Amino acid sequence: MARPYRKWGWSDLILLTVAWVPIIAAILLYTKLPDPIAIQIGWDNEPNNYQSKIVFLIVYGLIVLGIPILLKAFRHIDFKTESRLSIGHITEFIRFIMTIFASATLGFILMINMGEQVGVYVYVMLGLGTVCLLLGNFMVNIPFGTSFGWRTPWMLQDADNWHRTYAFTGPLWMLTGVMVLIGAFVPPLWAAWLTGGMVVLTVGVSTSYSYWLHRKKTHIPKTQAHG
């Protein structure tokens, strides 16, 4: 029996604390930050896009705070009522990842604008690699027919296809995460080919596997068809 939905708990307070940390830092450092503020850093670690300091900090601060609150509410608007409880741990995982990523990004932007030397390329690759590893590990737990997740038409038609495809796809996404992590320590061009090729391969192989399961289940041998 599924556990009842909890409104707010200690984990939510921890997540809100994570969201508030860079916002408080931005408030304390506000007078020391340049205006306009650099909001986009190129692979060469040089700023290539700027925005008004007050506008960026207000808008991005609201985004960082909004992610843990809005995704908490997402559990109530899932299309399938019967899956609200079973999908809860997946929603929480996505919520934690997005909040931590957004909070870390704001912290990274603050550090860059304070003159700290932080490798944007390494930061992005390590972050994406970690997300791919964690997503691959949790894919096997995504309930059938829920309103988010990677899906094919054949997965939506058959619960067995859904679960077997996710079980097959999870390790591939974890391998993709490993490739992305490796890409953080090789030249950017090599990393682009390595990670991009792995993502295309993973999506293509997973889609083909789902279709193969569908064909295997629905195919009628010629001997039976003529019988």
N, C-alpha and C positions, 0 to 999 in steps of 0.2 A: 504493500500500500504506500502511495506517495506521501511524503511529508507535507504538511500544510505550508502554504507560502508565507514566509516571514517578511514583514514590511521593511524593517531596518534592524541591523545588528552591528556587532563590533567590526565585521569585515567592511561594512559600508562606511563606518567612521574612519577606518584605516584608509580606504580609497579616497574619501573626501579630504583627508589629511594630505595624501599624496598630491591631490589636485591643488590644494591651497598653498603648498610649500613654494612653488615657483611664483605664484601670484603674490604672496607676501614678500618674497625676494624682490619682485619687480617694484612693489610699492616702496620698499626700503631703498632701492637703488635708483628710483625714478629720476631724481635730480642729477645723478651721475651718468645716466644713459644719454646717448646722442639723440638729436632730433633733426631730421628723420632717423628712424631706426632701421638697421639692416634686417630684413626678414627672410631673405633667400641667399644662400651661400653656394657658390659654384664648386665643382670638383677640385678646382685649384685653391679652394679655401678663401676665395675673394668674394665679397658681397656683390651681387648683381641685381638686387631689387630692394627698394626702400619704401617705407610707409610712415605716416605721421605716428609719432610715439604714442600719443594718448589714444588715437583710434585703434592702433594695433593692440595695445595692452588691454583695452576694454573689450574689444571683439574677441581676441584670442582667450582672454581670461574667462569670458562667458562660455566659450566653447569648451575649455578645459573643465569648468564646473558643470556644464550641461551634459557632458557625456555620461558620467556616472549616474546622474539623476534621470535622464531621458531613457537610458538603456535599462534602468531599473523598472521604469514604467512599461517598457516594451513587452515584458512578460504578460501583461494584461491584454495586449492587443494582438496576440498571435492568432492566426486565422483559424486554427483548429483548437477548440476549447479543451478537448481531451488531452492535448499535448502540452498544456501550459506548465504543469508541474514537472513532467518528464524532461522538458527542454530547459528547465531552470538552471542547471549546472553549466550547460553550454552557453547560455546567455551571460551568466556571471563570468565565465572565462573570457568571452569576447569583451565584456565590459571592463574587466581588469586590464586586458591587453591594451585596449584603446585609450583608457585613462592614463596608464603609465606611459604610453608612447607620446600622447599629447602633452603630458606634464614634462616629460624629458625633453621634448622638442622646444617647449618654452624655455626651460632651463638652459638648453644649448644656445638658443638665440640670445639670451641674456649674457651668457659667458662670452660669446663672439663679440657682442657690442661693448663689453667691458674690456676688450683687448686680450682675452685669453686665447691661446692657440689650441684649438680643438679641431681634429681632423674630421670634417663633415663626411667624407667618403667612408671612413672606417665606422663612424657612428651609425650611418644609415645602413650599411651592409650588416653589421652586427645585430642591429635592431630587427631588420627584415628576416635575417636568418633565424633568430630566436623565435619570431612569430610563426614562421613556417614549421619549425620543429614542434612547437606547442600545438599548432593547429592539426598537424599530422597525427599527433598523439591522441587528440580528442575527437577526431573525425569518426572513429568507430562508435562513439557514444551518441551521435546525432540521431534522434528518434525519426522514424519514418513519417514522411509527409509534412514535416514542419515548414514554416514559412521562410526560413533562411537556410543557407548552405549551398554548396555546389551540387547541382542536380542535372540529370539528363531526362528526356521524355520517358525513357524506359525505366528509370529509377522510380519515377512518379507513378508508374503503372503497377509496380510489383514491389512489395516489401522485401522479398528475398533479394531481388536485384539491388535495391537500395542498400541493404546492410552489407551484402557481399562486395559491392562496388566501393563503399566507404572503407571496408576492411582492407581492400586491395589498394585503395588510393592513399590511405593514411601513411604507410611506410614510404611511398613515393614522395609525398610532401615533406616527410622528415629528411629523406635523402636530398631533396631540393634545398632544405634548410642548411644541411651540412655544406652543400656546394656554395650557397650564399655566404656562409661563414668563412669558407676558404677564400671566396672572392674578396673579402675585406683585406687580404694580405697579398694580393697579386695586383698587377697593373690594371687600371680601370677597363681598358679595352678587353683584356682577357676575361675579366670578371663579367663584363656585359655579355660576351658570347657564352661563357660558362653557365651563368645563372639564367639568362634568357633562353638558351637552348634547353636547359633542364625544365624550366616552367612549361615550355611548349611541348616537350616530350611527355611530361607528367599529365598534362591536360589531354593530349592526344591519346596516350595509352589508356588512361582511365575511361575516356569516352568510348574508345573502341572495346574495352573490356565490358562495359555496361551493355553495349550493343550486342556483343558476342553472347553474353548471358541471356539476353532477350531472344536472340535467334535460336540459341540452343534449346530454350524452353518452348518456343512456339513452332519450331520447325517440325513438319510432318514428313516422315520418310515416304519416298515414292511408292514403296510396296504397300504401305497403309493407305495412301491416298487413292491408289487404284483398286484397293481391295473393297 
